[in-house]
């Protein structure tokens, strides 16, 4: 009973989406086409939220720990869950705050000019025709 929620908490920071994500609110999009003319590896700074991770982990750990024991044993388990959850949450936040390697794709636009887009994608390559999609979430490349 205890292992499943902790596994889910541990896996929460492991999501590595290759494509863009969208909100449920419709977004206005603009698209241009072009050809990838260059790629290079870049470092992208991670989010700095170690306090938020510790707080969220501590709350989750306290809720889980509160399910065990009776009387003072329950209080002990709640406290132990809160401490363990806070440590795990802080560690996960630290891992997410580390700079991550990504790719910067340079695209020569068909309408003239060029643009550089940072996107970690394994389905793009130099010489490929792509669509540059710009919306309220930023810009990303889609293979054509």
C-alpha positions in Angstrom: 0.0 0.0 0.0 2.9 2.4 0.8 5.1 1.4 -2.1 2.7 2.3 -4.9 2.3 6.0 -4.0 6.0 6.4 -3.4 6.8 4.9 -6.8 4.3 7.3 -8.4 5.9 10.2 -6.6 9.4 9.0 -7.7 8.3 8.7 -11.3 6.6 12.1 -11.4 9.9 13.8 -12.3 10.9 11.3 -15.0 8.6 12.6 -17.7 10.6 13.4 -20.8 8.2 14.6 -23.5 9.7 14.8 -27.0 7.0 17.1 -28.4 5.2 20.3 -27.4 2.4 20.3 -24.9 -0.8 22.3 -25.1 -3.3 23.7 -22.7 -7.0 22.9 -23.1 -7.5 26.5 -24.2 -7.4 26.9 -27.9 -4.3 28.8 -29.0 -3.8 30.9 -32.1 -1.0 29.4 -34.2 1.2 30.8 -37.0 3.2 28.4 -39.1 6.0 28.9 -41.6 8.0 26.3 -43.5 11.7 26.0 -44.0 14.7 23.7 -44.1 16.9 22.8 -41.2 20.4 24.0 -42.0 22.2 23.4 -38.7 22.0 21.8 -35.2 24.1 22.2 -32.1 23.9 21.0 -28.5 23.0 23.6 -25.9 22.4 23.6 -22.1 19.0 24.7 -20.9 18.7 25.9 -17.3 16.3 23.9 -15.2 13.5 25.3 -13.0 14.6 26.4 -9.5 11.9 25.1 -7.2 13.7 23.0 -4.5 11.5 24.6 -1.7 8.3 23.8 -3.6 9.5 20.2 -4.2 10.3 19.7 -0.5 6.9 21.2 0.6 4.9 19.0 -1.9 6.9 15.9 -0.9 6.5 16.6 2.8 2.7 17.0 2.4 2.4 13.8 0.4 4.6 11.9 2.8 2.6 13.2 5.8 -0.7 12.0 4.2 0.8 8.6 3.4 2.4 8.3 6.9 -0.8 9.2 8.6 -2.4 6.0 7.3 -0.3 3.9 9.6 -0.1 3.4 13.4 -2.4 4.3 16.3 -2.0 7.0 18.9 1.6 8.2 19.3 2.6 5.6 16.6 0.4 7.4 14.1 2.0 10.8 15.0 5.5 9.2 14.6 4.6 7.7 11.2 3.1 11.0 10.0 6.2 12.9 11.0 8.5 10.2 9.4 6.4 10.4 6.2 6.6 14.2 6.2 10.4 14.2 6.6 11.0 11.4 4.1 8.6 13.0 1.6 10.3 16.4 2.0 13.7 14.8 1.4 12.5 12.9 -1.7 10.7 16.0 -3.0 13.7 18.2 -2.6 16.0 15.6 -4.3 13.6 15.4 -7.2 13.4 19.2 -7.5 17.2 19.4 -7.4 17.4 16.9 -10.2 15.0 19.0 -12.3 16.9 22.2 -11.5 20.1 20.9 -13.1 20.9 22.2 -16.6 19.7 19.8 -19.2 21.2 19.2 -22.6 19.0 20.0 -25.6 19.4 20.9 -29.3 19.2 24.2 -31.1 17.9 23.8 -34.6 18.7 26.6 -37.2 16.0 26.8 -39.9 16.3 28.7 -43.1 12.7 29.9 -43.7 11.2 29.6 -47.2 9.9 33.2 -46.9 13.4 34.5 -46.2 15.4 34.8 -43.0 16.3 32.2 -40.5 15.3 31.2 -37.0 16.8 29.1 -34.2 14.6 26.9 -32.1 15.6 25.0 -29.0 13.9 21.7 -29.0 15.0 18.3 -27.9 13.8 16.0 -30.7 15.1 12.8 -32.2 12.9 13.0 -35.3 14.6 16.0 -36.8 17.8 16.2 -39.0 19.8 18.7 -41.0 18.3 19.1 -44.6 14.8 18.2 -43.4 11.8 20.3 -44.5 9.9 21.4 -41.3 7.0 23.5 -40.2 7.8 26.2 -37.6 4.7 26.6 -35.4 4.5 29.6 -33.2 1.7 30.0 -30.6 1.2 31.3 -27.1 3.3 28.4 -25.8 6.4 29.5 -27.8 7.7 27.9 -31.0 8.5 24.4 -32.1 9.4 22.4 -35.2 7.3 19.7 -36.8 8.6 17.4 -39.6 6.8 17.7 -42.9 
